[in-house]
Amino acid sequence: MGAQNRIPVIAVFDVGKTNKKLFLFDEHYQVVLERTARFTETVDEDGDPCENLESLRLSVFDSLREVFRNGKFELKAINFAAYGASLVYIDAHGNPVAPLYNYLKPYPEALKARFYQQFGGEEDFSMRTASPVLGSLNSGMQLYRLKYEQPDVFARVRYALHLPQYMSYLISGQPCSDLTSLGCHTNLWDFERHDYHEWLSIEGLEEKLAPILSASEVLPVAFPGSGYVVGTGLHDSSAALVPYLVSFHEPFLLLSTGTWCISLNPFNSRPLQADELKSDCLCYLQYQGTPVKASRLFLGYEHEQEVKRIAEHFGADAIKYRSMRYDPFLIEELDQLPPDRRDPIAQPDDVRAYHILMLNLVDKQRNATNLVLQDTDVRRIVVDGGFSKNAIFMNLLARAFPKTEVYAAHMPQGTAVGAALAIHQAWNSLPVPNDLVQLKYYAAANYLPL
């Protein structure tokens, strides 16, 4: 294919804990190439499982070589979306000096107690940094631990980069930090000061953090003669929000559903309160740097476990519940049951069992979502992810929020699209499409009055 006929594309690496994906998007944000890889985990010095950094690095370069060999595409830009709470420690030459420690790695209690005692106590510190006390899931605590447990390794660290920024560094050679990673329950960002928390300078850690660049900035490539640019990378939860921020002009709340169901309200700027923190609320920073109030619920996991229990009890195939029809009259009846009779297994058949399970789950979801919805002007809830395809969940959610418009969103590869959109101006000659997000409306009552 002649050079003038090649399709302009952006390559986005979407790096999850399990699957690592490469997408090529054309200027209409249509996927023109997709690749998926899974790597075998390695272990750190304690024998705990962790990401294989070398496999990840090689995969990036192998994938890009494949793109270059494919004469159909003209690569204009590369960007990255990756899971958070993970730091790559590089030396002055850019080489990793330690494993990419798993954010589920147990954290030493004595070190954690010393940290919070020194820096204002758990409650005050957590409110200022919008970070519940989560041990290794607070990535700043990983850096603190390295300083005290492995001072020799720490001395060799030039920069601690969050994973999306390390991946960007592999191509650009320019170390940077990014607000979407720094603002995600890291213990690093002071939401009152809109700057790093002072503990970093007290501990001499601020110099280990690379300069902050905007998520919409692009960097030149480290290789001479390359005609494409590189984004700075985004934390995946923030990347998933970008298509909605770009597409909607009215205030909205995004309920992102999966193993965790996260209610993200970009239109709630009230500081985090102590009771919200105790209820697993936190703040993110979205790609333009403003706070997003969020609440988390382990709902997808609970749904999965309960469906197994129901299927086993009634001798059914769990797949049937994915497409079960919503029965509003059955819901009205089940809603009258006292709390002690709301166990799905206590029902006479599995249709009632599944409806009561969903009723119970949506009750929990309403409470969690209300924590970040109340006292705001948001009148629209948009659901994406697994539950957006579940008719019973969606109808019950509309019923739970009768004064709010509830929509299921169809946004394939939303995280990767978000990373591409963040640097749209740098690679795309067309305006942002106005049909990026497909919405399906769910009314609060979907049966006609007599």
C-alpha positions as CSV (number, residue, x, y, z in Angstrom):
1,M,0.0,0.0,0.0
2,G,1.4,3.4,-0.9
3,A,2.4,5.8,1.9
4,Q,-0.4,8.2,1.0
5,N,-3.0,5.5,1.3
6,R,-2.0,4.3,4.7
7,I,-4.5,4.6,7.5
8,P,-3.5,7.1,10.3
9,V,-3.8,5.4,13.7
10,I,-3.0,5.7,17.3
11,A,-1.6,2.6,19.2
12,V,-2.9,2.3,22.8
13,F,-1.5,-0.3,25.2
14,D,-4.2,-1.2,27.8
15,V,-2.4,-3.0,30.6
16,G,-4.6,-4.8,33.1
17,K,-3.5,-7.2,35.9
18,T,-4.5,-10.2,33.8
19,N,-4.7,-9.2,30.1
20,K,-2.4,-6.8,28.3
21,K,-4.0,-5.5,25.1
22,L,-2.9,-3.4,22.2
23,F,-5.4,-1.5,20.1
24,L,-5.0,0.5,17.0
25,F,-7.7,3.1,16.5
26,D,-8.3,5.0,13.3
27,E,-9.4,8.7,13.3
28,H,-13.1,7.6,13.8
29,Y,-12.0,5.7,17.0
30,Q,-12.8,2.4,15.3
31,V,-10.6,-0.6,16.2
32,V,-8.5,-1.6,13.2
33,L,-6.2,-4.0,15.0
34,E,-6.3,-5.7,18.4
35,R,-3.8,-8.0,20.1
36,T,-4.0,-9.6,23.6
37,A,-1.2,-11.1,25.6
38,R,-1.0,-12.8,29.0
39,F,2.3,-13.2,30.9
40,T,3.3,-15.6,33.5
41,E,3.9,-13.7,36.8
42,T,7.3,-13.8,38.4
43,V,8.1,-13.4,42.2
44,D,9.8,-10.8,44.2
45,E,12.5,-11.4,46.8
46,D,10.0,-12.6,49.4
47,G,8.4,-15.1,47.0
48,D,5.3,-12.9,46.5
49,P,3.8,-12.9,42.9
50,C,4.5,-9.8,40.8
51,E,4.4,-8.5,37.3
52,N,7.1,-9.6,34.9
53,L,8.5,-6.3,33.9
54,E,10.9,-7.7,31.3
55,S,8.1,-9.6,29.5
56,L,6.0,-6.4,29.5
57,R,8.9,-4.3,28.1
58,L,9.6,-6.9,25.3
59,S,5.9,-7.2,24.5
60,V,5.6,-3.4,23.9
61,F,8.5,-3.4,21.4
62,D,7.4,-6.7,19.7
63,S,3.9,-5.3,19.2
64,L,5.2,-2.0,17.8
65,R,7.5,-3.8,15.4
66,E,4.4,-5.7,14.2
67,V,2.6,-2.4,13.6
68,F,5.6,-1.0,11.6
69,R,5.8,-4.1,9.5
70,N,2.1,-3.8,8.6
71,G,2.1,-1.5,5.6
72,K,-1.6,-0.6,6.0
73,F,-1.1,1.8,8.9
74,E,0.6,5.1,9.6
75,L,1.4,5.4,13.3
76,K,0.8,8.9,14.5
77,A,0.9,8.4,18.3
78,I,1.1,5.9,21.2
79,N,-0.5,6.1,24.6
80,F,-0.9,3.9,27.6
81,A,-3.6,3.1,30.2
82,A,-2.5,0.8,33.0
83,Y,-3.6,-0.3,36.5
84,G,-2.5,2.0,39.4
85,A,-0.9,1.5,42.8
86,S,2.2,0.1,41.1
87,L,5.6,1.7,41.0
88,V,8.6,0.9,38.8
89,Y,11.9,2.1,40.3
90,I,14.5,3.1,37.7
91,D,18.1,4.1,38.1
92,A,19.9,7.0,36.3
93,H,20.2,4.8,33.2
94,G,16.4,4.0,33.1
95,N,16.9,0.4,34.2
96,P,14.5,-1.1,36.9
97,V,16.4,-1.8,40.2
98,A,13.6,-3.7,42.0
99,P,10.5,-5.8,41.1
100,L,7.2,-4.2,40.3
101,Y,5.7,-5.1,43.7
102,N,2.2,-6.3,43.7
103,Y,-0.3,-3.9,45.3
104,L,-1.8,-6.9,47.3
105,K,1.6,-7.6,49.0
106,P,1.1,-7.6,52.8
107,Y,2.4,-4.4,54.4
108,P,4.4,-4.5,57.6
109,E,2.2,-3.4,60.5
110,A,4.9,-1.7,62.5
111,L,6.1,0.4,59.6
112,K,2.5,1.4,58.8
113,A,1.8,2.4,62.4
114,R,5.0,4.5,62.5
115,F,4.1,6.3,59.3
116,Y,0.6,7.3,60.4
117,Q,1.8,8.2,63.9
118,Q,4.4,10.5,62.5
119,F,2.2,12.2,59.9
120,G,-1.0,13.1,61.7
121,G,-2.9,9.9,62.4
122,E,-4.9,7.7,60.0
123,E,-8.1,9.7,59.9
124,D,-6.6,13.2,59.3
125,F,-4.0,11.9,56.9
126,S,-6.5,9.9,54.9
127,M,-8.9,12.8,54.5
128,R,-6.2,15.1,53.3
129,T,-4.9,12.6,50.7
130,A,-8.3,11.1,49.9
131,S,-6.7,7.7,50.5
132,P,-8.3,5.1,52.8
133,V,-5.6,3.1,54.7
134,L,-4.9,0.3,52.2
135,G,-1.3,-0.7,52.9
136,S,0.5,-1.6,49.6
137,L,-2.5,-0.3,47.6
138,N,-1.3,3.2,48.7
139,S,1.6,3.3,46.3
140,G,3.4,6.0,48.3
141,M,3.7,3.5,51.1
142,Q,5.6,1.2,48.8
143,L,8.2,3.9,48.3
144,Y,8.4,4.6,52.0
145,R,8.9,0.9,52.6
146,L,11.7,0.7,50.1
147,K,13.5,3.5,51.8
148,Y,13.5,1.8,55.2
149,E,13.7,-1.9,54.3
150,Q,16.1,-1.7,51.3
151,P,18.2,1.4,51.7
152,D,20.8,0.2,49.3
153,V,18.2,-0.3,46.5
154,F,16.6,3.0,47.4
155,A,19.9,4.8,47.0
156,R,20.1,3.6,43.4
157,V,16.5,4.8,42.6
158,R,16.5,8.0,40.4
159,Y,12.8,7.9,39.8
160,A,9.8,6.0,41.0
161,L,7.3,5.9,38.1
162,H,3.8,4.7,38.2
163,L,3.3,1.9,35.7
164,P,1.5,3.9,32.9
165,Q,4.4,6.5,33.0
166,Y,7.1,3.8,33.0
167,M,5.5,2.4,29.8
168,S,5.6,5.9,28.3
169,Y,9.2,6.3,29.4
170,L,10.1,3.1,27.5
171,I,9.3,4.9,24.2
172,S,10.0,8.6,25.0
173,G,13.0,8.2,27.3
174,Q,11.5,11.1,29.3
175,P,10.5,10.3,32.9
176,C,7.3,12.0,34.1
177,S,4.5,11.8,36.7
178,D,0.8,12.2,35.9
179,L,-2.0,13.4,38.1
180,T,-4.4,10.6,37.3
181,S,-1.9,8.2,38.8
182,L,-0.8,10.5,41.7
183,G,-4.4,11.2,42.7
184,C,-5.6,7.6,43.1
185,H,-5.4,6.6,46.8
186,T,-1.6,6.9,46.7
187,N,-1.0,8.8,50.0
188,L,1.1,11.2,47.8
189,W,-1.3,14.0,46.9
190,D,-2.7,16.5,49.3
191,F,-6.2,17.4,48.0
192,E,-6.3,20.5,50.3
193,R,-3.0,22.0,49.0
194,H,-3.4,20.7,45.4
195,D,0.2,19.5,45.6
196,Y,2.3,16.7,47.0
197,H,1.7,16.0,50.7
198,E,4.5,17.5,52.9
199,W,5.6,14.1,54.2
200,L,7.4,13.5,50.9
201,S,9.8,16.4,51.3
202,I,10.3,15.6,55.0
203,E,11.3,12.0,54.0
204,G,13.4,13.2,51.0
205,L,11.2,11.4,48.6
206,E,9.9,14.2,46.4
207,E,13.1,14.2,44.4
208,K,12.4,10.6,43.5
209,L,9.2,11.6,41.7
210,A,9.6,12.8,38.1
211,P,8.2,16.2,36.9
212,I,4.4,16.3,36.5
213,L,3.1,16.6,33.0
214,S,-0.5,17.0,31.8
215,A,-2.3,13.9,30.5
216,S,-2.9,15.8,27.2
217,E,0.8,16.5,26.6
218,V,2.8,14.4,24.2
219,L,6.5,13.7,24.0
220,P,8.9,13.1,21.1
221,V,10.1,9.5,20.6
222,A,13.6,8.6,21.8
223,F,14.4,7.0,18.4
224,P,15.7,9.4,15.7
225,G,13.6,9.6,12.5
226,S,10.3,8.5,14.1
227,G,7.3,10.5,13.0
228,Y,5.0,9.8,15.9
229,V,4.5,11.1,19.4
230,V,4.0,9.5,22.8
231,G,1.4,10.3,25.5
232,T,2.3,10.3,29.2
233,G,0.0,7.5,30.0
234,L,-3.1,7.4,32.3
235,H,-4.3,5.4,35.3
236,D,-7.0,3.1,33.8
237,S,-9.9,4.2,36.0
238,S,-9.4,7.8,35.0
239,A,-8.9,6.8,31.3
240,A,-12.3,5.0,31.4
241,L,-14.0,8.3,32.4
242,V,-12.5,10.4,29.5
243,P,-15.0,9.3,26.8
244,Y,-17.9,10.4,29.0
245,L,-16.3,13.7,30.0
246,V,-15.8,14.4,26.3
247,S,-19.2,13.3,25.2
248,F,-21.6,14.7,27.9
249,H,-22.2,18.4,28.6
250,E,-24.8,17.8,31.4
251,P,-23.5,16.7,34.9
252,F,-23.5,12.9,35.2
253,L,-22.3,10.1,37.4
254,L,-20.5,7.1,35.9
255,L,-21.2,3.7,37.6
256,S,-18.3,1.6,36.3
257,T,-19.2,-2.1,37.0
258,G,-17.0,-5.1,37.2
259,T,-15.5,-7.0,40.1
260,W,-15.6,-3.6,41.8
261,C,-18.5,-1.3,41.2
262,I,-17.2,2.3,41.3
263,S,-19.5,5.3,41.4
264,L,-17.5,8.2,39.9
265,N,-18.9,11.7,40.2
266,P,-16.8,14.3,38.4
267,F,-19.3,17.0,39.6
268,N,-18.8,16.5,43.3
269,S,-16.0,18.8,44.6
270,R,-16.9,18.7,48.3
271,P,-13.8,17.6,50.4
272,L,-13.9,14.0,51.6
273,Q,-15.6,13.6,55.0
274,A,-14.6,11.2,57.8
275,D,-17.8,9.2,57.4
276,E,-17.4,8.9,53.6
277,L,-13.9,7.6,54.1
278,K,-15.1,4.9,56.5
279,S,-17.7,3.9,53.8
280,D,-14.9,3.3,51.2
281,C,-15.2,6.6,49.4
282,L,-12.1,8.3,47.9
283,C,-11.2,10.9,45.4
284,Y,-9.5,10.5,42.0
285,L,-7.9,13.2,39.9
286,Q,-9.4,13.1,36.4
287,Y,-7.2,13.8,33.3
288,Q,-7.7,17.6,33.5
289,G,-6.6,17.6,37.1
290,T,-9.9,18.2,38.9
291,P,-11.1,15.8,41.7
292,V,-13.6,13.1,41.1
293,K,-15.5,11.8,44.2
294,A,-15.9,8.1,44.1
295,S,-17.3,5.2,46.2
296,R,-16.3,1.6,45.8
297,L,-18.4,-1.6,46.3
298,F,-17.2,-5.2,45.9
299,L,-20.5,-5.9,44.1
300,G,-19.4,-7.8,41.0
301,Y,-17.5,-10.3,43.1
302,E,-20.5,-10.8,45.5
303,H,-22.8,-11.3,42.5
304,E,-20.5,-14.0,41.1
305,Q,-20.3,-15.9,44.3
306,E,-24.1,-15.7,44.9
307,V,-25.0,-16.8,41.4
308,K,-22.8,-19.9,41.9
309,R,-24.7,-20.6,45.1
310,I,-28.1,-20.2,43.4
311,A,-27.2,-22.3,40.4
312,E,-25.8,-25.1,42.6
313,H,-28.9,-25.1,45.0
314,F,-31.4,-25.2,42.1
315,G,-29.4,-27.4,39.8
316,A,-29.3,-24.8,37.1
317,D,-26.7,-23.5,34.6
318,A,-25.4,-20.1,35.9
319,I,-25.3,-18.7,32.3
320,K,-29.2,-18.5,32.2
321,Y,-29.1,-15.6,34.8
322,R,-27.2,-13.3,32.4
323,S,-30.2,-12.9,30.1
324,M,-33.1,-13.4,32.6
325,R,-36.0,-11.0,31.9
326,Y,-37.0,-8.4,34.5
327,D,-40.4,-9.1,36.2
328,P,-41.6,-5.8,37.8
329,F,-44.6,-7.5,39.4
330,L,-42.4,-10.1,41.1
331,I,-40.1,-7.4,42.3
332,E,-43.1,-5.5,43.9
333,E,-44.0,-8.7,45.7
334,L,-40.5,-9.6,46.8
335,D,-39.9,-6.0,48.1
336,Q,-42.5,-6.6,50.8
337,L,-40.5,-9.5,52.3
338,P,-39.0,-8.8,55.7
339,P,-35.2,-8.7,55.8
340,D,-34.9,-12.2,57.4
341,R,-36.6,-13.7,54.3
342,R,-34.5,-12.1,51.7
343,D,-32.0,-15.0,51.3
344,P,-32.1,-16.1,47.7
345,I,-31.8,-19.8,48.7
346,A,-34.9,-19.5,50.8
347,Q,-37.0,-18.9,47.7
348,P,-39.1,-21.7,46.1
349,D,-37.6,-21.3,42.6
350,D,-34.5,-19.8,41.0
351,V,-36.3,-17.0,39.1
352,R,-37.4,-15.6,42.5
353,A,-34.0,-16.3,44.0
354,Y,-32.2,-14.3,41.3
355,H,-34.6,-11.4,41.5
356,I,-34.2,-11.2,45.2
357,L,-30.4,-11.4,44.9
358,M,-30.5,-8.4,42.5
359,L,-32.9,-6.6,44.8
360,N,-30.4,-7.0,47.6
361,L,-27.4,-6.0,45.5
362,V,-29.1,-2.9,44.1
363,D,-30.1,-1.8,47.6
364,K,-26.3,-1.8,48.5
365,Q,-25.5,0.0,45.2
366,R,-28.0,2.7,45.9
367,N,-26.5,3.4,49.3
368,A,-22.9,3.5,47.9
369,T,-23.9,5.7,44.9
370,N,-25.8,8.1,47.1
371,L,-22.7,8.8,49.1
372,V,-21.2,10.6,46.1
373,L,-24.5,11.6,44.4
374,Q,-26.3,13.5,47.1
375,D,-26.1,17.3,47.3
376,T,-25.0,17.6,43.7
377,D,-26.7,18.7,40.5
378,V,-26.3,15.3,38.8
379,R,-29.5,14.0,37.2
380,R,-28.0,11.3,35.0
381,I,-26.4,8.0,36.0
382,V,-24.6,6.2,33.2
383,V,-23.7,2.5,33.8
384,D,-20.9,0.8,31.9
385,G,-19.2,-2.6,32.3
386,G,-20.8,-6.0,33.1
387,F,-24.0,-4.9,34.9
388,S,-24.9,-2.5,32.1
389,K,-26.0,-5.6,30.1
390,N,-28.0,-7.1,33.0
391,A,-31.7,-6.0,32.4
392,I,-32.7,-6.8,36.0
393,F,-29.9,-4.7,37.5
394,M,-30.6,-1.8,35.2
395,N,-34.3,-1.8,35.8
396,L,-33.8,-2.0,39.6
397,L,-31.3,0.8,39.5
398,A,-33.8,3.0,37.6
399,R,-36.4,2.1,40.2
400,A,-33.9,3.0,43.0
401,F,-33.2,6.4,41.5
402,P,-36.7,7.5,40.3
403,K,-35.7,11.2,40.0
404,T,-32.5,10.5,38.0
405,E,-32.2,9.4,34.4
406,V,-30.5,6.0,34.3
407,Y,-28.7,4.8,31.1
408,A,-26.8,1.7,30.1
409,A,-23.7,2.7,28.1
410,H,-22.2,0.8,25.2
411,M,-18.6,2.0,25.1
412,P,-16.4,-0.8,23.8
413,Q,-12.7,-0.6,24.9
414,G,-13.6,2.6,26.9
415,T,-10.3,2.6,28.8
416,A,-8.2,2.5,25.6
417,V,-10.5,5.0,23.8
418,G,-10.0,7.3,26.8
419,A,-6.2,7.2,26.5
420,A,-6.5,8.0,22.8
421,L,-8.9,10.8,23.4
422,A,-6.6,12.4,26.0
423,I,-4.2,13.3,23.3
424,H,-6.7,13.6,20.4
425,Q,-5.3,17.0,19.2
426,A,-1.8,15.5,18.8
427,W,-2.7,12.7,16.3
428,N,-6.2,13.1,14.9
429,S,-7.1,15.5,12.1
430,L,-10.9,15.0,12.6
431,P,-13.2,16.3,15.3
432,V,-14.1,14.0,18.2
433,P,-17.1,11.8,17.0
434,N,-20.4,12.7,18.7
435,D,-21.5,9.1,18.8
436,L,-18.7,7.6,20.8
437,V,-21.0,6.5,23.6
438,Q,-24.3,4.6,22.8
439,L,-26.9,5.0,25.5
440,K,-30.0,2.9,26.4
441,Y,-32.5,4.6,28.7
442,Y,-34.2,2.7,31.5
443,A,-37.4,4.2,32.9
444,A,-38.1,4.0,36.6
445,A,-41.4,2.0,36.0
446,N,-41.6,0.0,32.8
447,Y,-45.2,-1.2,33.0
448,L,-48.3,0.9,32.1
449,P,-50.8,1.9,34.8
450,L,-54.3,0.4,34.4
